[in-house]
């Protein structure tokens, strides 16, 4: 069975038995036929400058399958593109499922290829999270089960197009999610923090908050102020960090963090990232005074609910 390693997006490769056939879980656009720019729809919004239906090439897609405005996406109103991650599904579909055939030169495969891509992305996303859990020594009691799940998912990524499009993904996600939750609890056992799973923390004031070891699984943290917050070993799987302020925050050891989450957030040079992650180009330089204030807040005793849990513009709730 392939064993996926590395919680960071730089060295997401498989090791161990069967590693030769294990899929990469890091995107390589040079080996993809621009599938995310064609297969997926997007609606005109703060994230996208125009409407585009599924199966229609984006107007910025060049004949060589590269983006014509890649270095200007944010300026041109395509922030949504900058925070999308296929986890390597694009090259898997392009080079493995369809054997290197391009939908442009072989229009007959366009429909099936575009249908397979979102399914493959879900499989690769799950493999990415399994790789993170397998890299955690504290999760050793569930490593054997994680390896079995990774092996089964890896085998599915090598299936043919008909098998993939007919795949019932939700049950797979539930099974893997249960395993990941068990791994998370083992990793956070020594620093178990607040239970904020699914919490609505939209715009919450959490500057300097002590959230180490917290469960922020699926939490809505859009535009939240997390500057200077302690997020060490927090579980952030599925957390929405779009436009959240991570300036000066410590994300050391964050579980199931992805590069896309960082790309959607704001931060600075004082933000502490886990090994293997890249500091987004749009992040600012550190504001020394702000970072110092946040660090000072983090060191003080906490008696106020606003600092610990916060109430954003939409309030907060505890997930069931």
Protein Blocks (a to p, Z undefined) as FASTA:
>chain_A
ZZdehjbfklgccedehklmpccfbdcfklcghllmmmpccdddfkbcbdcdehiacfkb
cfkopafklmmmmmnopammmmgceehmmmmmmmmmnnopafklmmmlmmmmmmmmmmmm
mmmmmmmmmmmmmmpmklmmmmmmmmmmmmmmmmmmmmcfklmmmpcfklmmmmmmmmmm
mmmmmmmmmmcccdfehiacehiacehiafehiacehiafehiafehiafehiafehiaf
ehiafehiafehiahiafklmmmmccdfklccdehiacdfkbccddfklmmmmmmmmmpc
cfbfklmnopafkopaddZZ
